[in-house]
């Protein structure tokens, strides 16, 4: 028989697994990679082949994800009748249709070798095997064979070659296999000094950190900047050099005990921290620990972003330094992570005092993933290294290949073919030239890697999104516009393997509406093909347009502009704004192009955050809402009411009622933590009330929650709880972000469904 196996089956030890299974069952034949995945030719007794096929799927390697197994009769002894089962050279003909494995954290077996003085890979920073190590970031083309990776320039020594060809060795056909005699070399380069190599490089790098310096470290998917996490001066200097005023830094800790000394770590968080993906995990920081983390690392935050080492180099560096370190993407604000050695030296020279680097090229950049625990399960806030490009199954087979171009912020793109959708690693905001260049190059690379030439290109309605302009510039591809919030709900459906009609609650910062206005607090009746706008927050003006996003106090002024009793002018936020308050309030009352109306939930959160004294201006997207959430008194159960009315059959929610209620509470002396909690509870109640009204109208009982506002765990958990108590089935995000990082998947799912049912 000939067996064709499709899915994530290259770079995960699948051929060695097949070899071992067939040999144990006494079968002859061969196995190899091809453009579709892995092919197997078998010769033997019928019952043994049947056993092989059963165990092929049941006992597959842990990193494999089998999507399809196709069996066809083969000619007897077609594999060569020498009585053996062989791993043969890959077949490289045909269009690639296989899937690529994500990069995987160093496994326990390799860590044991790393720590064993008697092992030839003792303290070798690039130890890996068939079960761990670099995958996507070193892959230049498929099939996944060493000559098509960035390991091609490293010729295996005799010892590594023996392991590679030994069926009993866990490095049997492990493509990146290497050792100190034949593999990449670690180097330390100071700003103006000659590089040093070997063990001295690691000791020197730790010395830079302990002395308060900033170290650039080359990781799996790009460069990071590191300082000792407890060093206040070094953390503040890193913040200055990186031009990152307030956004928190992530911290790498050596192990779980070190993580528990800094944060509260439950069983779900532990599984996230120690899993093979190794994301940054946002965790509640312990209040009984002082001095372990500098104030400049995560100023004013109840949460810390922790991660455990995921490469041998990280393990060695943490051990040598003897303390947790800040490890943040090496880039300027708004630009993608640096991954090219020469560009890193040129662009990071003003940030880093020294570079800990090596000579294994990175072919594709991949930033760290970010996760959080929501209602007892891990939820991705940023999907990148360790997760991408693991595929998502589509509800139906796409008739033609699709490209989902994503949003302008927190961009990813998505390629879909057949029943698979592959979302790229996180790229970032497309406003800058460098990110836009990385975006276009990434699409070209993934298209070639996966053998997908898009014939349908899904894009946002916003005409000025760089991703929209890119989509419309592509020749020979049919453009399919997908409304932003419909894409959010579609991404939630795809994340959950659903396709039926739901009540979709899409709350975010801004998205271009079907009517040309700015939406963001939406209740949709939607499936993968179409949607209907069934409700929304009442529009309010954004005084100054995009300036109001960066200055939340303007949204407080807009929401309070209708008050006639002078209370708005007497607020603390009005006093802080000074003379600008009256002019901005007047601008809000006039409206027009200088104050475009928006139904944005994100801008509602901004208004309350400014009113409560949390944040008048922001330095990164969503900052005011994030800090408002962390301020909330979680024991408070009161909720501000919001009026709901029908206009032309559409539910319209008076978000201004929540702002005015918050103002009244503050005037009576309520503290900001209480106001924040009551506001969050009020948003929860208006969501539940609208969903119940739409259920009564439509009979729909499933609600999908999406949009960046639902990265707010306090709101998400309480909303889901109340909806479930009201009898709804609730869909939330887990494998793809609720925010704009999931938009491309939703766009691709919508475009594929429309293509099928048009």
ChimeraX attribute file (.defattr): number of C-alpha atoms within 10 A of each C-alpha:
attribute: neighborCount
match mode: 1-to-1
recipient: residues
	/A:1	19
	/A:2	20
	/A:3	18
	/A:4	19
	/A:5	24
	/A:6	22
	/A:7	22
	/A:8	23
	/A:9	26
	/A:10	27
	/A:11	31
	/A:12	28
	/A:13	24
	/A:14	26
	/A:15	26
	/A:16	26
	/A:17	18
	/A:18	24
	/A:19	23
	/A:20	15
	/A:21	20
	/A:22	28
	/A:23	16
	/A:24	10
	/A:25	15
	/A:26	16
	/A:27	21
	/A:28	22
	/A:29	27
	/A:30	24
	/A:31	26
	/A:32	22
	/A:33	27
	/A:34	25
	/A:35	22
	/A:36	24
	/A:37	27
	/A:38	25
	/A:39	22
	/A:40	23
	/A:41	26
	/A:42	25
	/A:43	25
	/A:44	16
	/A:45	11
	/A:46	10
	/A:47	10
	/A:48	15
	/A:49	18
	/A:50	11
	/A:51	13
	/A:52	19
	/A:53	16
	/A:54	11
	/A:55	13
	/A:56	19
	/A:57	16
	/A:58	9
	/A:59	10
	/A:60	18
	/A:61	20
	/A:62	10
	/A:63	20
	/A:64	18
	/A:65	19
	/A:66	16
	/A:67	16
	/A:68	12
	/A:69	15
	/A:70	10
	/A:71	14
	/A:72	9
	/A:73	10
	/A:74	14
	/A:75	11
	/A:76	14
	/A:77	16
	/A:78	15
	/A:79	22
	/A:80	15
	/A:81	12
	/A:82	9
	/A:83	13
	/A:84	15
	/A:85	25
	/A:86	21
	/A:87	18
	/A:88	13
	/A:89	12
	/A:90	18
	/A:91	15
	/A:92	13
	/A:93	10
	/A:94	10
	/A:95	15
	/A:96	20
	/A:97	20
	/A:98	24
	/A:99	27
	/A:100	27
	/A:101	27
	/A:102	27
	/A:103	28
	/A:104	25
	/A:105	24
	/A:106	25
	/A:107	20
	/A:108	11
	/A:109	14
	/A:110	20
	/A:111	18
	/A:112	13
	/A:113	18
	/A:114	24
	/A:115	15
	/A:116	13
	/A:117	11
	/A:118	9
	/A:119	12
	/A:120	14
	/A:121	22
	/A:122	18
	/A:123	22
	/A:124	24
	/A:125	25
	/A:126	26
	/A:127	26
	/A:128	30
	/A:129	25
	/A:130	23
	/A:131	23
	/A:132	26
	/A:133	26
	/A:134	25
	/A:135	21
	/A:136	27
	/A:137	22
	/A:138	24
	/A:139	24
	/A:140	21
	/A:141	19
	/A:142	27
	/A:143	29
	/A:144	27
	/A:145	21
	/A:146	21
	/A:147	16
	/A:148	15
	/A:149	24
	/A:150	18
	/A:151	23
	/A:152	15
	/A:153	15
	/A:154	17
	/A:155	15
	/A:156	19
	/A:157	14
	/A:158	11
	/A:159	13
	/A:160	20
	/A:161	16
	/A:162	14
	/A:163	18
	/A:164	23
	/A:165	15
	/A:166	14
	/A:167	17
	/A:168	11
	/A:169	15
	/A:170	18
	/A:171	24
	/A:172	23
	/A:173	25
	/A:174	26
	/A:175	24
	/A:176	28
	/A:177	25
	/A:178	27
	/A:179	21
	/A:180	18
	/A:181	15
	/A:182	16
	/A:183	23
	/A:184	19
	/A:185	18
	/A:186	24
	/A:187	20
	/A:188	26
	/A:189	21
	/A:190	18
	/A:191	14
	/A:192	8
	/A:193	9
	/A:194	9
	/A:195	16
	/A:196	16
	/A:197	17
	/A:198	15
	/A:199	14
	/A:200	13
	/A:201	20
	/A:202	23
	/A:203	15
	/A:204	21
	/A:205	26
	/A:206	24
	/A:207	15
	/A:208	21
	/A:209	23
	/A:210	18
	/A:211	13
	/A:212	17
	/A:213	23
	/A:214	25
	/A:215	28
	/A:216	29
	/A:217	26
	/A:218	27
	/A:219	22
	/A:220	30
	/A:221	25
	/A:222	26
	/A:223	30
	/A:224	25
	/A:225	24
	/A:226	28
	/A:227	31
	/A:228	31
	/A:229	26
	/A:230	20
	/A:231	24
	/A:232	18
	/A:233	16
	/A:234	24
	/A:235	27
	/A:236	18
	/A:237	18
	/A:238	25
	/A:239	19
	/A:240	12
	/A:241	16
	/A:242	20
	/A:243	13
	/A:244	17
	/A:245	16
	/A:246	16
	/A:247	17
	/A:248	19
	/A:249	23
	/A:250	24
	/A:251	26
	/A:252	26
	/A:253	26
	/A:254	22
	/A:255	16
	/A:256	14
	/A:257	11
	/A:258	14
	/A:259	22
	/A:260	16
	/A:261	14
	/A:262	22
	/A:263	22
	/A:264	16
	/A:265	20
	/A:266	12
	/A:267	10
	/A:268	15
	/A:269	20
	/A:270	15
	/A:271	14
	/A:272	22
	/A:273	23
	/A:274	17
	/A:275	16
	/A:276	21
	/A:277	21
	/A:278	27
	/A:279	29
	/A:280	24
	/A:281	28
	/A:282	20
	/A:283	22
	/A:284	15
	/A:285	21
	/A:286	16
	/A:287	10
	/A:288	8
	/A:289	11
	/A:290	11
	/A:291	10
	/A:292	14
	/A:293	22
	/A:294	19
	/A:295	18
	/A:296	23
	/A:297	27
	/A:298	19
	/A:299	15
	/A:300	13
	/A:301	16
	/A:302	17
	/A:303	18
	/A:304	24
	/A:305	23
	/A:306	27
	/A:307	26
	/A:308	26
	/A:309	21
	/A:310	25
	/A:311	24
	/A:312	22
	/A:313	25
	/A:314	19
	/A:315	22
	/A:316	21
	/A:317	22
	/A:318	20
	/A:319	14
	/A:320	16
	/A:321	20
	/A:322	14
	/A:323	20
	/A:324	25
	/A:325	26
	/A:326	28
	/A:327	23
	/A:328	23
	/A:329	23
	/A:330	26
	/A:331	21
	/A:332	16
	/A:333	16
	/A:334	19
	/A:335	20
	/A:336	27
	/A:337	26
	/A:338	24
	/A:339	25
	/A:340	17
	/A:341	18
	/A:342	10
	/A:343	11
	/A:344	20
	/A:345	18
	/A:346	9
	/A:347	15
	/A:348	22
	/A:349	15
	/A:350	11
	/A:351	22
	/A:352	25
	/A:353	19
	/A:354	26
	/A:355	27
	/A:356	26
	/A:357	21
	/A:358	18
	/A:359	16
	/A:360	20
	/A:361	20
	/A:362	25
	/A:363	19
	/A:364	21
	/A:365	25
	/A:366	29
	/A:367	28
	/A:368	26
	/A:369	22
	/A:370	22
	/A:371	27
	/A:372	24
	/A:373	18
	/A:374	19
	/A:375	14
	/A:376	12
	/A:377	15
	/A:378	18
	/A:379	23
	/A:380	27
	/A:381	25
	/A:382	30
	/A:383	28
	/A:384	29
	/A:385	27
	/A:386	26
	/A:387	25
	/A:388	22
	/A:389	23
	/A:390	20
	/A:391	23
	/A:392	19
	/A:393	18
	/A:394	24
	/A:395	18
	/A:396	14
	/A:397	16
	/A:398	22
	/A:399	17
	/A:400	18
	/A:401	23
	/A:402	31
	/A:403	35
	/A:404	34
	/A:405	28
	/A:406	31
	/A:407	30
	/A:408	22
	/A:409	20
	/A:410	20
	/A:411	26
	/A:412	31
	/A:413	28
	/A:414	27
	/A:415	26
	/A:416	30
	/A:417	23
	/A:418	16
	/A:419	16
	/A:420	22
	/A:421	27
	/A:422	25
	/A:423	30
	/A:424	27
	/A:425	27
	/A:426	24
	/A:427	27
	/A:428	26
	/A:429	21
	/A:430	24
	/A:431	15
	/A:432	14
	/A:433	12
	/A:434	14
	/A:435	19
	/A:436	22
	/A:437	12
	/A:438	19
	/A:439	26
	/A:440	13
	/A:441	13
	/A:442	19
	/A:443	19
	/A:444	13
	/A:445	16
	/A:446	22
	/A:447	16
	/A:448	16
	/A:449	20
	/A:450	22
	/A:451	19
	/A:452	21
	/A:453	19
	/A:454	20
	/A:455	16
	/A:456	23
	/A:457	26
	/A:458	33
	/A:459	31
	/A:460	30
	/A:461	19
	/A:462	22
	/A:463	12
	/A:464	10
	/A:465	19
	/A:466	22
	/A:467	28
	/A:468	22
	/A:469	15
	/A:470	15
	/A:471	24
	/A:472	18
	/A:473	11
	/A:474	13
	/A:475	9
	/A:476	11
	/A:477	18
	/A:478	15
	/A:479	20
	/A:480	24
	/A:481	18
	/A:482	23
	/A:483	21
	/A:484	29
	/A:485	33
	/A:486	30
	/A:487	34
	/A:488	32
	/A:489	36
	/A:490	33
	/A:491	34
	/A:492	30
	/A:493	30
	/A:494	26
	/A:495	23
	/A:496	18
	/A:497	13
	/A:498	17
	/A:499	20
	/A:500	12
	/A:501	20
	/A:502	27
	/A:503	28
	/A:504	31
	/A:505	28
	/A:506	30
	/A:507	28
	/A:508	27
	/A:509	26
	/A:510	22
	/A:511	24
	/A:512	19
	/A:513	21
	/A:514	15
	/A:515	7
	/A:516	10
	/A:517	15
	/A:518	20
	/A:519	26
	/A:520	30
	/A:521	31
	/A:522	27
	/A:523	29
	/A:524	26
	/A:525	23
	/A:526	24
	/A:527	21
	/A:528	27
	/A:529	21
	/A:530	16
	/A:531	21
	/A:532	14
	/A:533	17
	/A:534	20
	/A:535	24
	/A:536	26
	/A:537	24
	/A:538	19
	/A:539	23
	/A:540	24
	/A:541	28
	/A:542	32
	/A:543	29
	/A:544	19
	/A:545	16
	/A:546	12
	/A:547	13
	/A:548	22
	/A:549	24
	/A:550	19
	/A:551	21
	/A:552	30
	/A:553	27
	/A:554	32
	/A:555	30
	/A:556	31
	/A:557	30
	/A:558	26
	/A:559	27
	/A:560	23
	/A:561	22
	/A:562	13
	/A:563	11
	/A:564	9
	/A:565	8
	/A:566	10
	/A:567	14
	/A:568	23
	/A:569	20
	/A:570	11
	/A:571	15
	/A:572	16
	/A:573	23
	/A:574	22
	/A:575	13
	/A:576	13
	/A:577	16
	/A:578	12
	/A:579	10
	/A:580	13
	/A:581	22
	/A:582	15
	/A:583	13
	/A:584	23
	/A:585	24
	/A:586	15
	/A:587	20
	/A:588	27
	/A:589	17
	/A:590	13
	/A:591	17
	/A:592	13
	/A:593	12
	/A:594	15
	/A:595	22
	/A:596	18
	/A:597	20
	/A:598	25
	/A:599	29
	/A:600	28
	/A:601	27
	/A:602	22
	/A:603	29
	/A:604	26
	/A:605	29
	/A:606	33
	/A:607	28
	/A:608	30
	/A:609	31
	/A:610	25
	/A:611	29
	/A:612	27
	/A:613	15
	/A:614	22
	/A:615	21
	/A:616	22
	/A:617	18
	/A:618	17
	/A:619	13
	/A:620	15
	/A:621	14
	/A:622	19
	/A:623	19
	/A:624	28
	/A:625	25
	/A:626	19
	/A:627	17
	/A:628	26
	/A:629	22
	/A:630	19
	/A:631	20
	/A:632	20
	/A:633	16
	/A:634	15
	/A:635	9
	/A:636	14
	/A:637	12
	/A:638	14
	/A:639	21
	/A:640	22
	/A:641	18
	/A:642	20
	/A:643	12
	/A:644	18
	/A:645	14
	/A:646	11
	/A:647	9
	/A:648	7
	/A:649	9
	/A:650	15
	/A:651	21
	/A:652	22
	/A:653	23
	/A:654	19
	/A:655	27
	/A:656	23
	/A:657	17
	/A:658	24
	/A:659	25
	/A:660	21
	/A:661	19
	/A:662	23
	/A:663	21
	/A:664	14
	/A:665	18
	/A:666	18
	/A:667	14
	/A:668	9
	/A:669	9
	/A:670	14
	/A:671	14
	/A:672	22
	/A:673	20
	/A:674	23
	/A:675	30
	/A:676	28
	/A:677	26
	/A:678	25
	/A:679	27
	/A:680	27
	/A:681	22
	/A:682	23
	/A:683	24
	/A:684	23
	/A:685	20
	/A:686	22
	/A:687	20
	/A:688	20
	/A:689	16
	/A:690	21
	/A:691	26
	/A:692	20
	/A:693	12
	/A:694	21
	/A:695	17
	/A:696	11
	/A:697	9
	/A:698	12
	/A:699	12
	/A:700	17
	/A:701	19
	/A:702	19
	/A:703	26
	/A:704	27
	/A:705	26
	/A:706	32
	/A:707	32
	/A:708	24
	/A:709	25
	/A:710	22
	/A:711	21
	/A:712	16
	/A:713	17
	/A:714	18
	/A:715	20
	/A:716	19
	/A:717	15
	/A:718	17
	/A:719	23
	/A:720	22
	/A:721	15
	/A:722	15
	/A:723	22
	/A:724	15
	/A:725	10
	/A:726	14
	/A:727	11
	/A:728	19
	/A:729	15
	/A:730	18
	/A:731	20
	/A:732	23
	/A:733	27
	/A:734	19
	/A:735	21
	/A:736	27
	/A:737	28
	/A:738	30
	/A:739	27
	/A:740	31
	/A:741	32
	/A:742	37
	/A:743	39
	/A:744	32
	/A:745	36
	/A:746	30
	/A:747	35
	/A:748	38
	/A:749	33
	/A:750	30
	/A:751	29
	/A:752	32
	/A:753	22
	/A:754	16
	/A:755	16
	/A:756	14
	/A:757	8
	/A:758	6
